Amino acid sequence: MAEPLRPAPAKLYGRENWIFVPTIASAALAPTVAEATGASSLDITRIAFADGAPEPTQNTNLVDQNRRFGDTTLAQFVGTTTYAGGQMTYQFDQQGAAASDPVKAWEKFKNTSGTVTGFLVKRSNVARATTPIAGQFVDVYPVEIGPSMPTKSGDGENAEGAAVCTFAITSDPAFKVAILA
Amino acid sequence: MPKTPQPDEQGRLRVLDKDTGHQLSINAPSLPHGNYEVLEEPASDPISGEALPAVHGTPKKTPVETTTNGRTAENKEKHDG
């Protein structure tokens, strides 16, 4: 028998990006290069903390089928799938000057009067400093980001200024969509 | 002296993103973090207070064309001149 197929691993260490994109025109949620790289987008790969980076989850219910009168066994259906957001903790400098890098994520996400909407775009298996180009595949999550609150990341000697916010996934995400030119 | 843009009651501004050509409502503090032009248009729905949806456009062509390998193409006229 031939050796079973063993696809090469998609190594992700240092090869993942999370990019916040304020708006995407495509109904299929495929961002353009301009949308993903414009000044209004923000690559939070090295702003979010490792234990506070966005980590959307999916939960699909398994529901029992309605038992028929004579059934003696019970089977299931696949039910509702919920895409859930979570918390995001990112670097924040309370003393940072307005419009400077140390407050960039804070000024982009902080909203005391509601929420900030946009898209969290995840690119994997590409070196993190590589500029997004057309044809690269990404996962896109439509999100609503709630107000941020200053906090700290780490404790004692490695404590750092941080801010925490909660994000919700507001509609179906799109997986493995190609960036458009 | 340029007038400081005033956010609406919800703290938003309506802007044109000059990189993407899209019009959108942004959180006012994020104004410096984008290539934005502030528009004299409402940013929030007056009844619900929600941000008005984006209107998607196309970016203006950049005056400097790039070659397929990403390098800036030579301007032949300037080169010849």
Interface residues (C-beta under 8 A of the other chain):
Chain A: P22 T23 A25 T32 A34 E35 T37 G38 A39 S40 L42 A98 A99 K104 E107 K108 F109 K110 N111 T112 S113 G114 V116 T117
Chain B: E9 Q10 G11 R12 D17 D19 T20 G21 H22 L24 I26 N27 P29 S30 P32 H33 G34 N35 Y36 G49 E50 A51 A54 H56 P59
